[in-house]
Amino acid sequence: MTIQNIALIAGLILIIIFFNFFIRIYNKLVMLKNNYEKAFRNIDVILMQRADEVPELVKVASKFMEHETSILTNLTKLRTDFLNAKTVEEKIDNANEFSKTMKNLFAVSENYPTLSSNSNFLELQKRVSQMEDKIADRREFFNDSVNLYNVGIQEFPNFILANLIGYKTQHLFDVTPQDKKYDGIQF
C-alpha cells in the first residue's frame, strides 16, 4: 500500500466522520424543533377545546347574569381573537387574557348564589378548571421543549449549523406579573 492510498483512505474516513457528525447535529436540531412545535400544538388543542366550550358556559351564565354582559362579551371576543390568531405569540397573549377573564367570570359567579349552585354551571366550571390544569401542564412541557431547543441551537458547534438553516431562538410561554399577583383569600 502506497502513501497516496493511505492518505486517500484517511481522507475518506475523515470525510465520512465529518458528514456523520454533521448529520447527527442536523437530526438533533430537527428533533428539537419538531418537539417544541408539537408541544405548542398540544397547548393549541386544549385552548381550542376551551374556546369551543366557552359558548356553553356563556349560555348558562347569561341566563343568570343578564347585566354582566361585559365579561361575557369579552369572552366571546377573546374566543374569536384566538381562532383568528396567526402567530404563536398572538395565541399565547390571547390565552393569557382568556384565563384572566375566566377568573373574573368565576369571581362574579360567587356573587350570584343561584348561578353558583346551578348544576350546569358547576359542571362547566369544573370542566374549565380541568382544562386550565391541562393547559398549565402543557405550558410547562412547552417551556421545557423550547428551552431544550434554544440550548440545542446555541451549543457549539450546533449554532453554526442552526444559523445556516435559519433556526432562531423561540419565546417561552410567559406568565405576566398581573397573573402572578395573589391577594389572598377574600371572605
N, C-alpha and C positions, 0 to 999 in steps of 0.2 A: 504494500500500500504506500502510495507516494504522499508527500506532504500536501500536495494540491487536493488529493482525495480526502485526506484527513481534515483539511481546512474547509472543504466543501461540506463534508458531513457535519462538522462542528457548526458551520454557518447555518445549515438546515435545521439542526437541533435548536440553535438559538432562535431562529425564526419561528419554529413550532412552539417553543416555550413562550416567546413574546405574544404570539397570536392566542395561545391558550390563556395567558394572563389577561389579555385584552378582552377576550370573550367572557371570561369569568367576571370581570369588573362590569362589563356591559349587562350581563344577565342579572347580576346583583342589583344594579341600578334600575333595571326594568321591573324586577320583582318588587323593590321598594316603592316605586312609583305606582304600580298597579295596586299594591297593598293599601296605600293611603287613599287612592281613588275609590277603592272598594269600601273602605271604612267610611268615607263620606256618603257613598251611595246607601250604605246601611242606615246612616242617620236620615238621609233623604226619605227612605221608605217609611220610617216611623213618623217623620214630620208630615209626610203626605197623608198618612193614616190619620194623624191628629187633625190635619186640616179638613179631611173628609168627615170626621166625627163632630167637629165643632158646630156645623149647622144643626145637628140634632140637639146638642146642648143648648144652642141659642133658641131653638123652638120651645124646649121645655122651660128654660129660664124666662123667655119673653112672656109667657103666659102669666108668670108671677110678678114680673118686674117691668111693667109697661113703661114706666118713667125712667128706667135705667138704660135707655137706648144708646147712649154714647158708648158705653162699654161694648154692647152687642154690635153696634155699627163698626166699631174699631176692630173687633174680632173678625167680622166679615171682610173688612178691608184688608186686614193682615193675611187672611186666607187667600184672597185674590192676589195680593202682592207676592206671597210665597209661590203661588202657582205660576206667576209671571216672572219670577226671578231668573236671571240668566247666568249669574256667576255664583261661585261658592260663597264669596264674601257677602253678596246680597242675601243669599239663603240663610247664612249664619246670623246676619243682622236681623232679618225678619224673624227667625226662630227665637232669638233673644227677646225681641219686642213682644212676640206672641206669648212667651212664658210670663212676662211681666203683666200683660193684660189678663191672662188667665188667673193670676194671683189676685188681681183686682176683682174679677168676677166672683171668685170664691170668698173674698173678703166681704163683698156686697151681699152674698148669699147668707152670710152669718147674721145680717140684719133683718132677714126675712124668714122667720121660723117656718112658715108654710112651705117656702121653697126648700129650705134645708131639710125638712122632714119628708119631702116628696120622694118616693122610692125611685122614680125615673131619674130625678136629679142626682140622688145619691149614687145610683148605678153609673151614671155618666161621669160624675165627679171621681168615682173610684177608677173608672176606665182611663180618664185623663191622667190621674195620678200614676197609674201603672205605666202609661205611655211616657210620662215625664221621667219616670225612673229608667225606662229603657233608653230614652234619649240621653240622659246623663251618662249611662253606662257606655253607650255608643260614642258619645263625645269624648269620653276618656280614652276609649280604644282608638278613635280618630287621632287624638292628640299624640298618643303613643306611636301610631303609624307615621304621622307627619314628622315627629321627632326622629324616628329611625331613618326616614327618607332624607331629612335635612342633614343629619350626621353623615349618612352614606354619600351624599353628593359633595360634602365638604372635606371628606377624608382624602389624604394623599395616598395614592395617585388618582383616586376616583374623581376628584374635582376637575382634573384635566379632561377626561372623557365626558363628564357631566356638562362642562362648559361647551364642549364641541357639539354635543347633541341637543343643547338648549335647555337642560334641566335647570329650573330655578327653585330657590327656597320657597317653601309653602308656609302659609299662615296657620297658626293653631286656632282652634275654636276657643275664642276668648270669652271670659265672663267679665261683664262690665263692673266697675266699682259699685254702681247702684244695685246690681244683682246680688252683690256680696253683703250689702247693708242688712243688718239684723237689729231690730228694735226690741227684741224680746217678745214674750207672750203678753198680749194685752187682754185684760178682762174688763 
